[in-house]
Amino acid sequence: MFYVYIIYSKTFDVYYKGFSENIPQRLLYHNENKSRYTSNKGPWELVYSKVFNTKREALIEELRLKKLNRKSLEALIQDQQ
């Protein structure tokens, strides 16, 4: 399975969109400052995820999410809850 996810940092009030095959491991990676963009901006919390059967589908969705503005992202997150 392949996942698209959104994590949020309350400290910096910023969202990060990504792709992974293992969300818990990837979230740990972000919170341990091992990712260039998210380094020293945590703590990060998972606020959205969606599963896909193929890597291609997940990467297409990740690209779509990265193009969304903040208002659209927050609406998407709210709809999932």
PDB file of N, CA, C and O in Angstrom:
ATOM      1  N   MET A   1       0.836  -1.180   0.000  1.00  0.00           N
ATOM      2  CA  MET A   1       0.000   0.000   0.000  1.00  0.00           C
ATOM      3  C   MET A   1       0.884   1.249   0.000  1.00  0.00           C
ATOM      4  O   MET A   1       2.012   1.239   0.493  1.00  0.00           O
ATOM      5  N   PHE A   2       0.339   2.307  -0.562  1.00  0.00           N
ATOM      6  CA  PHE A   2       1.047   3.577  -0.662  1.00  0.00           C
ATOM      7  C   PHE A   2       0.163   4.668  -0.083  1.00  0.00           C
ATOM      8  O   PHE A   2      -1.055   4.656  -0.265  1.00  0.00           O
ATOM      9  N   TYR A   3       0.778   5.605   0.610  1.00  0.00           N
ATOM     10  CA  TYR A   3       0.028   6.619   1.330  1.00  0.00           C
ATOM     11  C   TYR A   3       0.477   8.028   0.957  1.00  0.00           C
ATOM     12  O   TYR A   3       1.646   8.287   0.672  1.00  0.00           O
ATOM     13  N   VAL A   4      -0.503   8.919   0.972  1.00  0.00           N
ATOM     14  CA  VAL A   4      -0.248  10.348   0.902  1.00  0.00           C
ATOM     15  C   VAL A   4      -0.659  10.881   2.260  1.00  0.00           C
ATOM     16  O   VAL A   4      -1.680  10.469   2.811  1.00  0.00           O
ATOM     17  N   TYR A   5       0.129  11.792   2.800  1.00  0.00           N
ATOM     18  CA  TYR A   5      -0.171  12.284   4.145  1.00  0.00           C
ATOM     19  C   TYR A   5       0.076  13.783   4.242  1.00  0.00           C
ATOM     20  O   TYR A   5       0.803  14.375   3.445  1.00  0.00           O
ATOM     21  N   ILE A   6      -0.555  14.367   5.245  1.00  0.00           N
ATOM     22  CA  ILE A   6      -0.305  15.760   5.598  1.00  0.00           C
ATOM     23  C   ILE A   6       0.024  15.776   7.085  1.00  0.00           C
ATOM     24  O   ILE A   6      -0.701  15.213   7.905  1.00  0.00           O
ATOM     25  N   ILE A   7       1.125  16.429   7.413  1.00  0.00           N
ATOM     26  CA  ILE A   7       1.480  16.614   8.820  1.00  0.00           C
ATOM     27  C   ILE A   7       1.455  18.109   9.115  1.00  0.00           C
ATOM     28  O   ILE A   7       1.572  18.944   8.218  1.00  0.00           O
ATOM     29  N   TYR A   8       1.299  18.419  10.394  1.00  0.00           N
ATOM     30  CA  TYR A   8       1.147  19.817  10.807  1.00  0.00           C
ATOM     31  C   TYR A   8       2.040  20.106  12.008  1.00  0.00           C
ATOM     32  O   TYR A   8       2.153  19.289  12.923  1.00  0.00           O
ATOM     33  N   SER A   9       2.664  21.262  11.995  1.00  0.00           N
ATOM     34  CA  SER A   9       3.456  21.737  13.125  1.00  0.00           C
ATOM     35  C   SER A   9       2.730  22.921  13.754  1.00  0.00           C
ATOM     36  O   SER A   9       2.599  23.980  13.140  1.00  0.00           O
ATOM     37  N   LYS A  10       2.259  22.730  14.988  1.00  0.00           N
ATOM     38  CA  LYS A  10       1.615  23.839  15.709  1.00  0.00           C
ATOM     39  C   LYS A  10       2.632  24.937  16.016  1.00  0.00           C
ATOM     40  O   LYS A  10       2.296  26.122  15.995  1.00  0.00           O
ATOM     41  N   THR A  11       3.855  24.550  16.295  1.00  0.00           N
ATOM     42  CA  THR A  11       4.916  25.492  16.650  1.00  0.00           C
ATOM     43  C   THR A  11       5.133  26.530  15.550  1.00  0.00           C
ATOM     44  O   THR A  11       5.289  27.718  15.832  1.00  0.00           O
ATOM     45  N   PHE A  12       5.142  26.074  14.298  1.00  0.00           N
ATOM     46  CA  PHE A  12       5.402  26.973  13.173  1.00  0.00           C
ATOM     47  C   PHE A  12       4.166  27.244  12.331  1.00  0.00           C
ATOM     48  O   PHE A  12       4.224  28.000  11.362  1.00  0.00           O
ATOM     49  N   ASP A  13       3.039  26.625  12.700  1.00  0.00           N
ATOM     50  CA  ASP A  13       1.773  26.787  11.975  1.00  0.00           C
ATOM     51  C   ASP A  13       1.969  26.525  10.475  1.00  0.00           C
ATOM     52  O   ASP A  13       1.629  27.349   9.627  1.00  0.00           O
ATOM     53  N   VAL A  14       2.530  25.344  10.184  1.00  0.00           N
ATOM     54  CA  VAL A  14       2.824  24.996   8.794  1.00  0.00           C
ATOM     55  C   VAL A  14       2.428  23.537   8.523  1.00  0.00           C
ATOM     56  O   VAL A  14       2.504  22.681   9.404  1.00  0.00           O
ATOM     57  N   TYR A  15       2.006  23.282   7.287  1.00  0.00           N
ATOM     58  CA  TYR A  15       1.655  21.942   6.830  1.00  0.00           C
ATOM     59  C   TYR A  15       2.749  21.418   5.914  1.00  0.00           C
ATOM     60  O   TYR A  15       3.428  22.179   5.225  1.00  0.00           O
ATOM     61  N   TYR A  16       2.903  20.102   5.926  1.00  0.00           N
ATOM     62  CA  TYR A  16       3.821  19.449   5.001  1.00  0.00           C
ATOM     63  C   TYR A  16       3.077  18.281   4.366  1.00  0.00           C
ATOM     64  O   TYR A  16       2.422  17.504   5.062  1.00  0.00           O
ATOM     65  N   LYS A  17       3.177  18.160   3.055  1.00  0.00           N
ATOM     66  CA  LYS A  17       2.517  17.093   2.320  1.00  0.00           C
ATOM     67  C   LYS A  17       3.559  16.122   1.814  1.00  0.00           C
ATOM     68  O   LYS A  17       4.610  16.527   1.317  1.00  0.00           O
ATOM     69  N   GLY A  18       3.261  14.824   1.942  1.00  0.00           N
ATOM     70  CA  GLY A  18       4.240  13.837   1.514  1.00  0.00           C
ATOM     71  C   GLY A  18       3.632  12.514   1.104  1.00  0.00           C
ATOM     72  O   GLY A  18       2.415  12.330   1.104  1.00  0.00           O
ATOM     73  N   PHE A  19       4.528  11.592   0.751  1.00  0.00           N
ATOM     74  CA  PHE A  19       4.183  10.265   0.273  1.00  0.00           C
ATOM     75  C   PHE A  19       5.025   9.255   1.053  1.00  0.00           C
ATOM     76  O   PHE A  19       6.186   9.522   1.360  1.00  0.00           O
ATOM     77  N   SER A  20       4.447   8.100   1.373  1.00  0.00           N
ATOM     78  CA  SER A  20       5.201   7.085   2.101  1.00  0.00           C
ATOM     79  C   SER A  20       4.535   5.723   1.959  1.00  0.00           C
ATOM     80  O   SER A  20       3.354   5.622   1.629  1.00  0.00           O
ATOM     81  N   GLU A  21       5.313   4.687   2.212  1.00  0.00           N
ATOM     82  CA  GLU A  21       4.765   3.337   2.310  1.00  0.00           C
ATOM     83  C   GLU A  21       4.551   2.957   3.777  1.00  0.00           C
ATOM     84  O   GLU A  21       3.925   1.941   4.077  1.00  0.00           O
ATOM     85  N   ASN A  22       5.073   3.780   4.682  1.00  0.00           N
ATOM     86  CA  ASN A  22       4.958   3.500   6.111  1.00  0.00           C
ATOM     87  C   ASN A  22       4.850   4.835   6.857  1.00  0.00           C
ATOM     88  O   ASN A  22       5.865   5.451   7.184  1.00  0.00           O
ATOM     89  N   ILE A  23       3.628   5.274   7.120  1.00  0.00           N
ATOM     90  CA  ILE A  23       3.419   6.591   7.732  1.00  0.00           C
ATOM     91  C   ILE A  23       4.010   6.706   9.138  1.00  0.00           C
ATOM     92  O   ILE A  23       4.679   7.700   9.424  1.00  0.00           O
ATOM     93  N   PRO A  24       3.792   5.730  10.031  1.00  0.00           N
ATOM     94  CA  PRO A  24       4.385   5.894  11.376  1.00  0.00           C
ATOM     95  C   PRO A  24       5.908   6.072  11.342  1.00  0.00           C
ATOM     96  O   PRO A  24       6.459   6.902  12.065  1.00  0.00           O
ATOM     97  N   GLN A  25       6.576   5.288  10.499  1.00  0.00           N
ATOM     98  CA  GLN A  25       8.028   5.407  10.379  1.00  0.00           C
ATOM     99  C   GLN A  25       8.408   6.770   9.788  1.00  0.00           C
ATOM    100  O   GLN A  25       9.374   7.393  10.228  1.00  0.00           O
ATOM    101  N   ARG A  26       7.653   7.221   8.803  1.00  0.00           N
ATOM    102  CA  ARG A  26       7.947   8.505   8.159  1.00  0.00           C
ATOM    103  C   ARG A  26       7.719   9.666   9.131  1.00  0.00           C
ATOM    104  O   ARG A  26       8.499  10.618   9.144  1.00  0.00           O
ATOM    105  N   LEU A  27       6.663   9.599   9.942  1.00  0.00           N
ATOM    106  CA  LEU A  27       6.388  10.642  10.933  1.00  0.00           C
ATOM    107  C   LEU A  27       7.526  10.710  11.950  1.00  0.00           C
ATOM    108  O   LEU A  27       7.951  11.796  12.344  1.00  0.00           O
ATOM    109  N   LEU A  28       8.008   9.559  12.364  1.00  0.00           N
ATOM    110  CA  LEU A  28       9.141   9.510  13.281  1.00  0.00           C
ATOM    111  C   LEU A  28      10.367  10.168  12.644  1.00  0.00           C
ATOM    112  O   LEU A  28      11.101  10.902  13.306  1.00  0.00           O
ATOM    113  N   TYR A  29      10.577   9.902  11.374  1.00  0.00           N
ATOM    114  CA  TYR A  29      11.682  10.493  10.613  1.00  0.00           C
ATOM    115  C   TYR A  29      11.590  12.019  10.636  1.00  0.00           C
ATOM    116  O   TYR A  29      12.591  12.704  10.850  1.00  0.00           O
ATOM    117  N   HIS A  30      10.375  12.552  10.413  1.00  0.00           N
ATOM    118  CA  HIS A  30      10.176  14.005  10.455  1.00  0.00           C
ATOM    119  C   HIS A  30      10.445  14.550  11.861  1.00  0.00           C
ATOM    120  O   HIS A  30      11.103  15.578  12.017  1.00  0.00           O
ATOM    121  N   ASN A  31       9.944  13.871  12.859  1.00  0.00           N
ATOM    122  CA  ASN A  31      10.098  14.364  14.235  1.00  0.00           C
ATOM    123  C   ASN A  31      11.511  14.203  14.782  1.00  0.00           C
ATOM    124  O   ASN A  31      11.861  14.828  15.783  1.00  0.00           O
ATOM    125  N   GLU A  32      12.319  13.381  14.144  1.00  0.00           N
ATOM    126  CA  GLU A  32      13.721  13.234  14.544  1.00  0.00           C
ATOM    127  C   GLU A  32      14.638  14.146  13.722  1.00  0.00           C
ATOM    128  O   GLU A  32      15.859  13.987  13.736  1.00  0.00           O
ATOM    129  N   ASN A  33      14.036  15.100  13.010  1.00  0.00           N
ATOM    130  CA  ASN A  33      14.763  16.102  12.224  1.00  0.00           C
ATOM    131  C   ASN A  33      15.674  15.491  11.158  1.00  0.00           C
ATOM    132  O   ASN A  33      16.771  15.990  10.906  1.00  0.00           O
ATOM    133  N   LYS A  34      15.212  14.422  10.545  1.00  0.00           N
ATOM    134  CA  LYS A  34      15.992  13.755   9.498  1.00  0.00           C
ATOM    135  C   LYS A  34      15.525  14.134   8.095  1.00  0.00           C
ATOM    136  O   LYS A  34      16.051  13.625   7.104  1.00  0.00           O
ATOM    137  N   SER A  35      14.558  15.009   8.011  1.00  0.00           N
ATOM    138  CA  SER A  35      14.067  15.479   6.720  1.00  0.00           C
ATOM    139  C   SER A  35      14.453  16.944   6.566  1.00  0.00           C
ATOM    140  O   SER A  35      14.250  17.739   7.484  1.00  0.00           O
ATOM    141  N   ARG A  36      14.993  17.295   5.445  1.00  0.00           N
ATOM    142  CA  ARG A  36      15.521  18.645   5.234  1.00  0.00           C
ATOM    143  C   ARG A  36      14.484  19.748   5.477  1.00  0.00           C
ATOM    144  O   ARG A  36      14.741  20.683   6.236  1.00  0.00           O
ATOM    145  N   TYR A  37      13.329  19.643   4.842  1.00  0.00           N
ATOM    146  CA  TYR A  37      12.338  20.707   4.952  1.00  0.00           C
ATOM    147  C   TYR A  37      11.715  20.788   6.347  1.00  0.00           C
ATOM    148  O   TYR A  37      11.487  21.884   6.860  1.00  0.00           O
ATOM    149  N   THR A  38      11.442  19.646   6.957  1.00  0.00           N
ATOM    150  CA  THR A  38      10.734  19.638   8.242  1.00  0.00           C
ATOM    151  C   THR A  38      11.660  19.714   9.446  1.00  0.00           C
ATOM    152  O   THR A  38      11.193  19.822  10.580  1.00  0.00           O
ATOM    153  N   SER A  39      12.946  19.661   9.216  1.00  0.00           N
ATOM    154  CA  SER A  39      13.919  19.681  10.295  1.00  0.00           C
ATOM    155  C   SER A  39      13.766  20.932  11.165  1.00  0.00           C
ATOM    156  O   SER A  39      13.668  22.048  10.655  1.00  0.00           O
ATOM    157  N   ASN A  40      13.747  20.727  12.478  1.00  0.00           N
ATOM    158  CA  ASN A  40      13.661  21.794  13.479  1.00  0.00           C
ATOM    159  C   ASN A  40      12.395  22.638  13.380  1.00  0.00           C
ATOM    160  O   ASN A  40      12.383  23.789  13.815  1.00  0.00           O
ATOM    161  N   LYS A  41      11.340  22.079  12.816  1.00  0.00           N
ATOM    162  CA  LYS A  41      10.056  22.774  12.755  1.00  0.00           C
ATOM    163  C   LYS A  41       8.966  22.026  13.510  1.00  0.00           C
ATOM    164  O   LYS A  41       7.811  22.451  13.507  1.00  0.00           O
ATOM    165  N   GLY A  42       9.314  20.931  14.149  1.00  0.00           N
ATOM    166  CA  GLY A  42       8.340  20.093  14.841  1.00  0.00           C
ATOM    167  C   GLY A  42       8.007  20.628  16.215  1.00  0.00           C
ATOM    168  O   GLY A  42       8.445  21.718  16.583  1.00  0.00           O
ATOM    169  N   PRO A  43       7.243  19.880  16.970  1.00  0.00           N
ATOM    170  CA  PRO A  43       6.823  18.513  16.659  1.00  0.00           C
ATOM    171  C   PRO A  43       5.734  18.480  15.580  1.00  0.00           C
ATOM    172  O   PRO A  43       4.923  19.398  15.454  1.00  0.00           O
ATOM    173  N   TRP A  44       5.748  17.396  14.813  1.00  0.00           N
ATOM    174  CA  TRP A  44       4.785  17.192  13.729  1.00  0.00           C
ATOM    175  C   TRP A  44       3.721  16.207  14.160  1.00  0.00           C
ATOM    176  O   TRP A  44       3.996  15.242  14.874  1.00  0.00           O
ATOM    177  N   GLU A  45       2.499  16.464  13.715  1.00  0.00           N
ATOM    178  CA  GLU A  45       1.415  15.514  13.974  1.00  0.00           C
ATOM    179  C   GLU A  45       0.715  15.194  12.654  1.00  0.00           C
ATOM    180  O   GLU A  45       0.556  16.058  11.792  1.00  0.00           O
ATOM    181  N   LEU A  46       0.306  13.951  12.519  1.00  0.00           N
ATOM    182  CA  LEU A  46      -0.406  13.511  11.331  1.00  0.00           C
ATOM    183  C   LEU A  46      -1.832  14.050  11.381  1.00  0.00           C
ATOM    184  O   LEU A  46      -2.547  13.816  12.356  1.00  0.00           O
ATOM    185  N   VAL A  47      -2.254  14.770  10.338  1.00  0.00           N
ATOM    186  CA  VAL A  47      -3.604  15.333  10.312  1.00  0.00           C
ATOM    187  C   VAL A  47      -4.440  14.796   9.153  1.00  0.00           C
ATOM    188  O   VAL A  47      -5.650  15.021   9.108  1.00  0.00           O
ATOM    189  N   TYR A  48      -3.806  14.088   8.214  1.00  0.00           N
ATOM    190  CA  TYR A  48      -4.531  13.564   7.049  1.00  0.00           C
ATOM    191  C   TYR A  48      -3.716  12.438   6.421  1.00  0.00           C
ATOM    192  O   TYR A  48      -2.489  12.502   6.345  1.00  0.00           O
ATOM    193  N   SER A  49      -4.428  11.410   5.976  1.00  0.00           N
ATOM    194  CA  SER A  49      -3.765  10.371   5.184  1.00  0.00           C
ATOM    195  C   SER A  49      -4.804   9.708   4.281  1.00  0.00           C
ATOM    196  O   SER A  49      -5.996   9.669   4.584  1.00  0.00           O
ATOM    197  N   LYS A  50      -4.308   9.196   3.172  1.00  0.00           N
ATOM    198  CA  LYS A  50      -5.157   8.501   2.207  1.00  0.00           C
ATOM    199  C   LYS A  50      -4.340   7.380   1.595  1.00  0.00           C
ATOM    200  O   LYS A  50      -3.167   7.564   1.270  1.00  0.00           O
ATOM    201  N   VAL A  51      -4.956   6.223   1.439  1.00  0.00           N
ATOM    202  CA  VAL A  51      -4.256   5.044   0.939  1.00  0.00           C
ATOM    203  C   VAL A  51      -4.537   4.826  -0.548  1.00  0.00           C
ATOM    204  O   VAL A  51      -5.624   5.119  -1.045  1.00  0.00           O
ATOM    205  N   PHE A  52      -3.528   4.304  -1.238  1.00  0.00           N
ATOM    206  CA  PHE A  52      -3.635   4.004  -2.667  1.00  0.00           C
ATOM    207  C   PHE A  52      -3.037   2.632  -2.933  1.00  0.00           C
ATOM    208  O   PHE A  52      -2.152   2.175  -2.211  1.00  0.00           O
ATOM    209  N   ASN A  53      -3.531   1.986  -3.976  1.00  0.00           N
ATOM    210  CA  ASN A  53      -3.031   0.664  -4.343  1.00  0.00           C
ATOM    211  C   ASN A  53      -1.735   0.727  -5.129  1.00  0.00           C
ATOM    212  O   ASN A  53      -0.933  -0.206  -5.086  1.00  0.00           O
ATOM    213  N   THR A  54      -1.525   1.822  -5.848  1.00  0.00           N
ATOM    214  CA  THR A  54      -0.310   1.920  -6.657  1.00  0.00           C
ATOM    215  C   THR A  54       0.484   3.160  -6.278  1.00  0.00           C
ATOM    216  O   THR A  54      -0.066   4.163  -5.824  1.00  0.00           O
ATOM    217  N   LYS A  55       1.782   3.064  -6.477  1.00  0.00           N
ATOM    218  CA  LYS A  55       2.669   4.183  -6.205  1.00  0.00           C
ATOM    219  C   LYS A  55       2.333   5.354  -7.119  1.00  0.00           C
ATOM    220  O   LYS A  55       2.372   6.512  -6.702  1.00  0.00           O
ATOM    221  N   ARG A  56       2.009   5.046  -8.351  1.00  0.00           N
ATOM    222  CA  ARG A  56       1.683   6.088  -9.328  1.00  0.00           C
ATOM    223  C   ARG A  56       0.492   6.931  -8.870  1.00  0.00           C
ATOM    224  O   ARG A  56       0.536   8.160  -8.928  1.00  0.00           O
ATOM    225  N   GLU A  57      -0.571   6.265  -8.414  1.00  0.00           N
ATOM    226  CA  GLU A  57      -1.768   6.987  -7.936  1.00  0.00           C
ATOM    227  C   GLU A  57      -1.414   7.889  -6.750  1.00  0.00           C
ATOM    228  O   GLU A  57      -1.858   9.035  -6.675  1.00  0.00           O
ATOM    229  N   ALA A  58      -0.622   7.364  -5.843  1.00  0.00           N
ATOM    230  CA  ALA A  58      -0.244   8.135  -4.650  1.00  0.00           C
ATOM    231  C   ALA A  58       0.599   9.357  -5.019  1.00  0.00           C
ATOM    232  O   ALA A  58       0.402  10.440  -4.468  1.00  0.00           O
ATOM    233  N   LEU A  59       1.520   9.184  -5.936  1.00  0.00           N
ATOM    234  CA  LEU A  59       2.370  10.311  -6.326  1.00  0.00           C
ATOM    235  C   LEU A  59       1.583  11.384  -7.076  1.00  0.00           C
ATOM    236  O   LEU A  59       1.864  12.574  -6.935  1.00  0.00           O
ATOM    237  N   ILE A  60       0.606  10.970  -7.865  1.00  0.00           N
ATOM    238  CA  ILE A  60      -0.265  11.937  -8.549  1.00  0.00           C
ATOM    239  C   ILE A  60      -1.061  12.733  -7.517  1.00  0.00           C
ATOM    240  O   ILE A  60      -1.206  13.949  -7.643  1.00  0.00           O
ATOM    241  N   GLU A  61      -1.578  12.044  -6.494  1.00  0.00           N
ATOM    242  CA  GLU A  61      -2.344  12.724  -5.443  1.00  0.00           C
ATOM    243  C   GLU A  61      -1.445  13.641  -4.620  1.00  0.00           C
ATOM    244  O   GLU A  61      -1.862  14.736  -4.245  1.00  0.00           O
ATOM    245  N   GLU A  62      -0.226  13.213  -4.336  1.00  0.00           N
ATOM    246  CA  GLU A  62       0.708  14.065  -3.599  1.00  0.00           C
ATOM    247  C   GLU A  62       0.957  15.366  -4.369  1.00  0.00           C
ATOM    248  O   GLU A  62       0.963  16.446  -3.778  1.00  0.00           O
ATOM    249  N   LEU A  63       1.156  15.267  -5.656  1.00  0.00           N
ATOM    250  CA  LEU A  63       1.371  16.453  -6.483  1.00  0.00           C
ATOM    251  C   LEU A  63       0.151  17.378  -6.444  1.00  0.00           C
ATOM    252  O   LEU A  63       0.290  18.599  -6.379  1.00  0.00           O
ATOM    253  N   ARG A  64      -1.049  16.782  -6.485  1.00  0.00           N
ATOM    254  CA  ARG A  64      -2.277  17.579  -6.406  1.00  0.00           C
ATOM    255  C   ARG A  64      -2.353  18.320  -5.066  1.00  0.00           C
ATOM    256  O   ARG A  64      -2.677  19.507  -5.024  1.00  0.00           O
ATOM    257  N   LEU A  65      -2.052  17.612  -3.977  1.00  0.00           N
ATOM    258  CA  LEU A  65      -2.093  18.236  -2.648  1.00  0.00           C
ATOM    259  C   LEU A  65      -1.095  19.378  -2.533  1.00  0.00           C
ATOM    260  O   LEU A  65      -1.392  20.402  -1.918  1.00  0.00           O
ATOM    261  N   LYS A  66       0.073  19.213  -3.114  1.00  0.00           N
ATOM    262  CA  LYS A  66       1.109  20.241  -3.026  1.00  0.00           C
ATOM    263  C   LYS A  66       0.712  21.522  -3.756  1.00  0.00           C
ATOM    264  O   LYS A  66       1.277  22.586  -3.502  1.00  0.00           O
ATOM    265  N   LYS A  67      -0.254  21.417  -4.657  1.00  0.00           N
ATOM    266  CA  LYS A  67      -0.719  22.593  -5.398  1.00  0.00           C
ATOM    267  C   LYS A  67      -1.871  23.314  -4.698  1.00  0.00           C
ATOM    268  O   LYS A  67      -2.237  24.422  -5.089  1.00  0.00           O
ATOM    269  N   LEU A  68      -2.444  22.689  -3.663  1.00  0.00           N
ATOM    270  CA  LEU A  68      -3.585  23.291  -2.971  1.00  0.00           C
ATOM    271  C   LEU A  68      -3.145  24.446  -2.076  1.00  0.00           C
ATOM    272  O   LEU A  68      -2.051  24.430  -1.512  1.00  0.00           O
ATOM    273  N   ASN A  69      -4.009  25.440  -1.958  1.00  0.00           N
ATOM    274  CA  ASN A  69      -3.715  26.523  -1.012  1.00  0.00           C
ATOM    275  C   ASN A  69      -4.102  26.081   0.402  1.00  0.00           C
ATOM    276  O   ASN A  69      -4.704  25.024   0.590  1.00  0.00           O
ATOM    277  N   ARG A  70      -3.755  26.886   1.368  1.00  0.00           N
ATOM    278  CA  ARG A  70      -3.980  26.526   2.776  1.00  0.00           C
ATOM    279  C   ARG A  70      -5.460  26.283   3.089  1.00  0.00           C
ATOM    280  O   ARG A  70      -5.802  25.330   3.789  1.00  0.00           O
ATOM    281  N   LYS A  71      -6.321  27.136   2.576  1.00  0.00           N
ATOM    282  CA  LYS A  71      -7.753  27.002   2.835  1.00  0.00           C
ATOM    283  C   LYS A  71      -8.280  25.662   2.304  1.00  0.00           C
ATOM    284  O   LYS A  71      -9.067  24.990   2.971  1.00  0.00           O
ATOM    285  N   SER A  72      -7.846  25.287   1.119  1.00  0.00           N
ATOM    286  CA  SER A  72      -8.271  24.015   0.528  1.00  0.00           C
ATOM    287  C   SER A  72      -7.725  22.828   1.309  1.00  0.00           C
ATOM    288  O   SER A  72      -8.419  21.827   1.490  1.00  0.00           O
ATOM    289  N   LEU A  73      -6.488  22.937   1.768  1.00  0.00           N
ATOM    290  CA  LEU A  73      -5.897  21.870   2.583  1.00  0.00           C
ATOM    291  C   LEU A  73      -6.678  21.676   3.876  1.00  0.00           C
ATOM    292  O   LEU A  73      -6.992  20.550   4.264  1.00  0.00           O
ATOM    293  N   GLU A  74      -6.986  22.782   4.534  1.00  0.00           N
ATOM    294  CA  GLU A  74      -7.709  22.693   5.798  1.00  0.00           C
ATOM    295  C   GLU A  74      -9.117  22.148   5.610  1.00  0.00           C
ATOM    296  O   GLU A  74      -9.625  21.439   6.479  1.00  0.00           O
ATOM    297  N   ALA A  75      -9.753  22.466   4.493  1.00  0.00           N
ATOM    298  CA  ALA A  75     -11.079  21.908   4.185  1.00  0.00           C
ATOM    299  C   ALA A  75     -10.967  20.395   3.973  1.00  0.00           C
ATOM    300  O   ALA A  75     -11.817  19.643   4.449  1.00  0.00           O
ATOM    301  N   LEU A  76      -9.945  19.951   3.277  1.00  0.00           N
ATOM    302  CA  LEU A  76      -9.719  18.535   3.034  1.00  0.00           C
ATOM    303  C   LEU A  76      -9.502  17.783   4.352  1.00  0.00           C
ATOM    304  O   LEU A  76     -10.058  16.704   4.560  1.00  0.00           O
ATOM    305  N   ILE A  77      -8.703  18.356   5.222  1.00  0.00           N
ATOM    306  CA  ILE A  77      -8.429  17.762   6.530  1.00  0.00           C
ATOM    307  C   ILE A  77      -9.709  17.683   7.346  1.00  0.00           C
ATOM    308  O   ILE A  77      -9.984  16.664   7.980  1.00  0.00           O
ATOM    309  N   GLN A  78     -10.481  18.742   7.331  1.00  0.00           N
ATOM    310  CA  GLN A  78     -11.734  18.787   8.091  1.00  0.00           C
ATOM    311  C   GLN A  78     -12.725  17.748   7.582  1.00  0.00           C
ATOM    312  O   GLN A  78     -13.426  17.117   8.372  1.00  0.00           O
ATOM    313  N   ASP A  79     -12.785  17.569   6.273  1.00  0.00           N
ATOM    314  CA  ASP A  79     -13.700  16.591   5.673  1.00  0.00           C
ATOM    315  C   ASP A  79     -13.360  15.163   6.063  1.00  0.00           C
ATOM    316  O   ASP A  79     -14.247  14.315   6.150  1.00  0.00           O
ATOM    317  N   GLN A  80     -12.091  14.892   6.297  1.00  0.00           N
ATOM    318  CA  GLN A  80     -11.680  13.532   6.642  1.00  0.00           C
ATOM    319  C   GLN A  80     -12.029  13.187   8.102  1.00  0.00           C
ATOM    320  O   GLN A  80     -12.194  12.016   8.443  1.00  0.00           O
ATOM    321  N   GLN A  81     -12.137  14.186   8.934  1.00  0.00           N
ATOM    322  CA  GLN A  81     -12.393  13.943  10.364  1.00  0.00           C
ATOM    323  C   GLN A  81     -13.813  13.594  10.667  1.00  0.00           C
ATOM    324  O   GLN A  81     -14.159  13.366  11.826  1.00  0.00           O
TER     325      GLN A  81
END
